[in-house]
Amino acid sequence: MEKNTIYTPFSAQLIDALKAAEDIAVFGHSSPDGDCIFSQLACREIFRAMGKNVTLFNQGPFTRNEIRQFESEFLTEVPSSLIRKKPLVVVVDCSTADRPGEIIAPLLNEKIIVLDHHSSGESFTDESLMKIIPASVSTSLIVDALRQELGLPLTPRLASYIYKGFATDTGFYHFINEKVGGETLRRVSHLVDQGISPYIVYDEMHDGRSLSYFKTVSSLIGRVKSAYDGKLLYTYQTASDEVEGKPADDIYAQLLQVTGVRVVLFFKEKDGYVEIGMRSKNLSGIDIGSFAASLGGGGHKYAAGAKTEGKLEDVIEMTITKLEGIITAKD
């Protein structure tokens, strides 16, 4: 593999912390996606190969089709026996300390390593123990770079986890830009050389959805409203809606194809607050991640999210109003 320019060496402090640890607790963010879960699973393979005792934690929910089968491999509460051992904590795919949820609270005072590709958010550990590479298309590829630096072999199972994390966070290659595309695809080809079939993986991760799921997607798309001459499209899910699976990704994929759209929003009403999923069109030039950060959230330039207290209708109105200047400034 050619010398890379994105995946720079890990700090000596981070590597030494991993080598010195006997017990490692690996956390990912709540409401996990494929990159989060597969990065955690890949970490377990790597750390076990180093001879460590590894425990995975994620408070879920495991609503996405591609990760549901792995739910039983994750704990939702830190056992007191592990707390007493003072494990090294590894947090993946999280830009802020609150992203894993309350589950991580008993271990927040332990030494923490962060592996992530989100540029927004406040750091919650020593800088030398952070490896954040915003140019990486997925956290799973950062985990693979760690494996390489540790000199560990790439097994078929590990290659599968890393590839699936990469595939889900790039929408199966859709979100790879030309600046990092060459290096990214070279790294992915190394995974395919281990016997990973992109065709089979795609089918594995997309098959098995029920007809009712697609009716849910259709219903939510039927609620779509537009603003600013169709440059903004949004829909919503109320707390009383019976929704199967996680339809947001399919909704974004469909609505971002609409002529003239620049931003797509998906509002999800919860108990006392509203989750706001945000996507911006690549060619729009709109940094939706920065906008999400202004609401206390974060994410990537073209894919981000936040949560805000308040009633659904009030949050929708507030968000759309705040976006007006950002969207119309591109005219």
Secondary structure, 3 states (H helix, E strand, C coil): CCCCCCCCCCCHHHHHHHHHCCEEEEECCCCCCHHHHHHHHHHHHHHHHCCCEEEEECCCCCCCCCCHHHHHHCECCCCHHHHHHCCEEEEECCCCCCCCCHHHHHHCCCCEEEEECCCCCCCCCCHHHEEECCCCCCHHHHHHHHHHHHCCCCCHHHHHHHHHHHHHHCCCCCCCCHHHHHHHHHHHHHHHCCCCCHHHHHHHHHCCCCHHHHHHHHHHHHCCEEECCCCEEEEEECCCCCCCCCCHHHHHHHHCCCCCCCEEEEEEECCCEEEEEEEECHHHCCCHHHHHHHCCCEECCCEEEEEEECCHHHHHHHHHHHHHHHHHCCC
